[in-house]
Amino acid sequence: MDHYLKANQALWNTWTDQHVNSEFYDNETFKAGKNTLTEIEMDEMGPLEGKRLLHLQCHFGQDTLSIARLGAEVTGVDFSDKAIGVARQMAEELNIPATFVCSNVLELIGRIVDPFDIVYTAYGTVGWLPDISLWGKVVAHHIKPGGTFYMAGFHPFFQMMDDKGEITYEYFHRPTPDEEEPENSYAGASHLPMKEYWWNHSLSDIINALLTQGLHMEHFHEFPYSPFNLGEHMVEVGPNRWQSSRWKGHIPYVYSLKFRKEGD
């Protein structure tokens, strides 16, 4: 397992250098003030001003710093030391108060002491984690009583498809990850040949990982579009709304979950 995680960490360190300057992330527009959260998160997360928020798997911090601009006290976590370094540099450059911690999410307990009003993660995160039950424990541990967990993610059904819209991957979790050697990242930047390892988790896996920690589900939503272009089979059907030219609006592309921890 350590081999897979080290390979993924090396991959994300390589991707970080390329993503910072990519058209996909458009970092200069972000630095000028663009909010990188999608319409889905903005509509569903609830008030952020004055909240303490923990962002799991934050990459190089655009969403984390966008949330800070909305008035939250933010901490971002990622296992890529390269990404965390860039995030810290941007926070300093933009004079945005933020804390960034380099850690594997599954090893986070004990690294951060005080609990948070909101724990947050979004888009393409949990598939990099081999143990979804441990993930649920980490999430619940870091929510204060009365606090919430919110996530938006690519639907596991949609993630069964390859870049051409063909169903290629498993829906249900397997201990051995899918292995790929992609020609480029989702952001379109090429890189030296490197392998990536991905664990698919079903919706029931994800939901039960949170329910078994005593969290109470407030909503589960599914969306017939993606806010991002994620393959050559995707076509834009509206502003920041993409569907497969083959499957159109007949399948779910994104889902969101909101849970609450009991207490005042």
ZAMARGU-4260 file (C-alpha; in steps of 0.2 Angstrom, whole numbers, plus 5000, padded with zeros to 4 digits):
<rodrens>
0) 5000/5000/5000 | 5014/5012/5004 | 5021/5009/4986 | 5004/5015/4979 | 5003/5031/4990
5) 5021/5036/4987 | 5018/5034/4968 | 5003/5045/4969 | 5012/5058/4980 | 5026/5059/4967
10) 5013/5061/4953 | 5004/5075/4962 | 5021/5084/4965 | 5024/5083/4947 | 5006/5089/4942
15) 5007/5104/4954 | 5021/5112/4945 | 5011/5111/4929 | 4994/5114/4936 | 5000/5131/4943
20) 5003/5137/4926 | 4989/5128/4917 | 4974/5136/4908 | 4963/5124/4918 | 4967/5132/4934
25) 4970/5150/4927 | 4980/5155/4942 | 4982/5173/4937 | 4963/5176/4936 | 4962/5167/4953
30) 4975/5179/4961 | 4965/5194/4954 | 4950/5189/4964 | 4941/5174/4956 | 4931/5163/4967
35) 4935/5145/4962 | 4921/5136/4970 | 4907/5130/4959 | 4889/5135/4959 | 4885/5119/4968
40) 4896/5122/4983 | 4891/5140/4984 | 4873/5136/4985 | 4874/5121/4997 | 4888/5124/5010
45) 4879/5138/5019 | 4887/5153/5028 | 4906/5153/5029 | 4910/5170/5037 | 4917/5167/5054
50) 4918/5148/5052 | 4933/5137/5056 | 4934/5126/5040 | 4946/5111/5037 | 4948/5107/5018
55) 4954/5090/5015 | 4965/5086/5000 | 4966/5104/4995 | 4979/5103/4981 | 4988/5120/4980
60) 4975/5129/4989 | 4964/5139/4976 | 4947/5133/4984 | 4954/5135/5002 | 4959/5153/4999
65) 4943/5156/4990 | 4934/5151/5006 | 4946/5162/5016 | 4941/5177/5005 | 4923/5173/5010
70) 4927/5176/5028 | 4931/5158/5035 | 4946/5154/5045 | 4954/5140/5034 | 4966/5125/5036
75) 4970/5115/5020 | 4978/5098/5020 | 4986/5089/5006 | 4999/5075/5005 | 5009/5084/4991
80) 5023/5094/4999 | 5025/5103/4983 | 5006/5108/4983 | 5007/5114/5001 | 5022/5124/4997
85) 5014/5133/4983 | 4998/5136/4994 | 5008/5144/5007 | 5017/5155/4995 | 5000/5161/4987
90) 4993/5164/5004 | 5008/5175/5008 | 5008/5184/4991 | 4989/5188/4992 | 4989/5192/5011
95) 4976/5179/5014 | 4976/5171/5032 | 4977/5153/5030 | 4985/5137/5037 | 4992/5123/5026
100) 4997/5106/5033 | 5006/5093/5023 | 4999/5076/5028 | 4991/5060/5021 | 4972/5063/5026
105) 4972/5045/5033 | 4986/5050/5045 | 4979/5067/5050 | 4972/5062/5068 | 4984/5070/5080
110) 4991/5082/5068 | 4978/5095/5071 | 4970/5097/5088 | 4955/5109/5088 | 4939/5103/5079
115) 4931/5113/5065 | 4914/5121/5061 | 4915/5113/5044 | 4925/5099/5036 | 4925/5100/5017
120) 4932/5091/5002 | 4927/5092/4984 | 4930/5084/4967 | 4942/5069/4964 | 4947/5067/4981
125) 4942/5050/4990 | 4947/5039/4975 | 4965/5043/4980 | 4962/5035/4997 | 4962/5016/4999
130) 4952/5015/5016 | 4936/5024/5015 | 4931/5018/5033 | 4946/5027/5040 | 4942/5042/5030
135) 4925/5043/5038 | 4933/5042/5055 | 4945/5056/5051 | 4931/5067/5045 | 4920/5064/5060
140) 4935/5067/5072 | 4938/5084/5066 | 4920/5091/5066 | 4915/5100/5082 | 4898/5095/5090
145) 4885/5104/5080 | 4897/5106/5065 | 4895/5100/5048 | 4904/5090/5034 | 4901/5094/5016
150) 4907/5087/5000 | 4904/5088/4982 | 4912/5074/4971 | 4912/5066/4954 | 4898/5052/4954
155) 4906/5035/4956 | 4895/5030/4941 | 4902/5043/4930 | 4920/5038/4936 | 4917/5021/4928
160) 4920/5029/4911 | 4936/5033/4902 | 4940/5049/4893 | 4929/5043/4878 | 4914/5039/4888
165) 4916/5020/4888 | 4912/5011/4904 | 4929/5004/4908 | 4932/5004/4927 | 4924/4995/4942
170) 4910/5003/4952 | 4913/4993/4968 | 4928/4995/4979 | 4943/4982/4977 | 4958/4982/4988
175) 4969/4982/4973 | 4968/4999/4964 | 4966/5003/4946 | 4983/5007/4938 | 4985/5020/4924
180) 5000/5028/4916 | 4991/5044/4909 | 4998/5054/4895 | 4993/5070/4904 | 4983/5076/4919
185) 4965/5081/4920 | 4971/5099/4918 | 4979/5095/4901 | 4997/5097/4906 | 5009/5083/4900
190) 5022/5075/4911 | 5035/5062/4911 | 5027/5044/4911 | 5022/5041/4929 | 5009/5029/4936
195) 4993/5033/4946 | 4983/5022/4957 | 4965/5025/4961 | 4952/5016/4972 | 4934/5018/4967
200) 4921/5019/4981 | 4903/5016/4979 | 4890/5029/4986 | 4885/5016/4999 | 4903/5015/5004
205) 4905/5034/5006 | 4889/5037/5015 | 4891/5022/5027 | 4908/5028/5031 | 4900/5043/5038
210) 4885/5036/5046 | 4895/5023/5056 | 4904/5037/5064 | 4887/5044/5071 | 4885/5058/5059
215) 4868/5063/5053 | 4864/5065/5034 | 4856/5082/5030 | 4856/5079/5011 | 4861/5069/4997
220) 4860/5076/4979 | 4864/5071/4962 | 4867/5082/4947 | 4865/5078/4928 | 4880/5088/4923
225) 4898/5091/4928 | 4905/5109/4932 | 4921/5103/4923 | 4926/5097/4906 | 4933/5079/4910
230) 4935/5071/4893 | 4935/5072/4875 | 4917/5065/4875 | 4911/5080/4885 | 4901/5095/4878
235) 4896/5111/4886 | 4877/5112/4888 | 4877/5128/4898 | 4889/5140/4908 | 4900/5128/4918
240) 4889/5113/4914 | 4896/5099/4904 | 4888/5082/4899 | 4894/5067/4889 | 4889/5069/4870
245) 4884/5051/4872 | 4875/5050/4888 | 4869/5068/4889 | 4858/5071/4905 | 4853/5053/4907
250) 4867/5049/4920 | 4873/5057/4936 | 4890/5066/4935 | 4891/5074/4952 | 4884/5071/4969
255) 4885/5081/4985 | 4883/5076/5004 | 4880/5086/5019 | 4881/5078/5037 | 4880/5085/5054
260) 4888/5080/5071 | 4876/5080/5086 | 4879/5093/5099 | 4878/5112/5102
</rodrens>
